[in-house]
């Protein structure tokens, strides 16, 4: 709606200008005031009104926003049209995203899904300069990655807080949506409000990250915005734009950002260690499959406690119901996972649980993951450890025995599909014209079986991944 008083002023100014220099305004004393003095004053008022908080916030942050172009390789399996003689083909593809400068010496934060599988990264600064980017580390679970460029004295934005957000306050999403269609390097801006805070997105099968305690905004977030900063009206970065909920893949006013505190914590660990150390509490809770059975009552039922694990030492038992953690009410398993996502090893979790209808307080001190502390062996380039009850609980597998893959080179993953956390449970091979199906109960079993397979012979490796048993055919 147009301001009526401003409209009258503009009409009067236009009419006076139309009459030329002879038109004068009268001051209270009856003296004539030339229009030439009135016009600049009105123009100054208009210019002042145009410079909003959003304009100032944008000017403060935009020099630190970068575009990211990624070249990656993927293996394309032959289709039925290729017949039986089709072979997998390797193709290159380009993708685009956004990031922002975290440190003046060239440390840049973005989403992990922006740089996943990257063979080449190009970072374009706001002034149009292209720089080669080097991936320092990535964490798929939190969807945060860190890139390094060789440049000093880069502009760093102010960082704010996400724990004191007000629903309805301004939110500004900065990034480079559809940058492959544009010839400009400057970041674009969309504005809206903070729609909600502390939002938990239910994991889907295609989702590698865990998006808990997210900031929801109606500021438009489109493909290419991923990894860009979400900014408040003070010009402070409060989040990292990560995802949208949409049936079309385009913005429909429901976008989410990772809280800046989590993003910076993960980024610092990636810079220092190249990876993130996960905290382990040693208990399992009822997940999405049982969510509707108990969510109306609130709380998170404990379905398993690892003997001598952190939760067991804190006095928790199977059948207890977690109702609060570090002062936070637990409505369902997503709230509990949100607490764990931001916990460090050695931190404490003060838990209130219902046991036999009575509330009791417990203090859990998380430890390293069992796969980190377990004894490892190296076989055929893989780091493995024998499956134990603690590791079984950590990975959520159903197998009682096997050899767990703790670390696998990227090239091996690309060629075989094997990943960290896979549990090898059986090896099939041919010996003396008969098929041998050898169960694997430990790393020692696996080493013995692999040594027994004839040289250059094919064998089938069975493994469990997230409750499913799959296999891969390999050659010794």
URMO-V922337 format. One record per run of one state. SS is the DSSP state (2 for helix, 1 for strand, 0 for the rest). FROM is the first residue (numbers start at 0). TO is the last residue. Records with the same first field share a line. If there is no record, write none. Layout:
# URMO-V922337
SS: FROM-TO + FROM-TO
This chain:
# URMO-V922337
0: 0-2 + 22-22 + 26-30 + 50-51 + 76-78 + 82-87 + 103-105 + 110-110 + 115-116 + 124-128 + 139-142 + 148-156 + 159-168 + 175-177 + 181-186 + 199-212 + 217-227 + 231-234 + 244-253 + 273-277 + 280-281 + 285-286 + 294-298 + 305-308 + 313-319 + 325-326 + 329-331 + 341-346 + 355-356 + 365-365 + 368-368 + 373-375 + 379-380 + 386-387 + 395-401 + 407-408 + 416-421 + 431-432 + 439-441 + 452-456 + 465-466 + 475-475
2: 3-21 + 34-49 + 52-63 + 79-81 + 111-114 + 178-180 + 259-272 + 287-293 + 309-312 + 332-340 + 369-372 + 388-394 + 409-415 + 442-451
1: 23-25 + 31-33 + 64-75 + 88-102 + 106-109 + 117-123 + 129-138 + 143-147 + 157-158 + 169-174 + 187-198 + 213-216 + 228-230 + 235-243 + 254-258 + 278-279 + 282-284 + 299-304 + 320-324 + 327-328 + 347-354 + 357-364 + 366-367 + 376-378 + 381-385 + 402-406 + 422-430 + 433-438 + 457-464 + 467-474
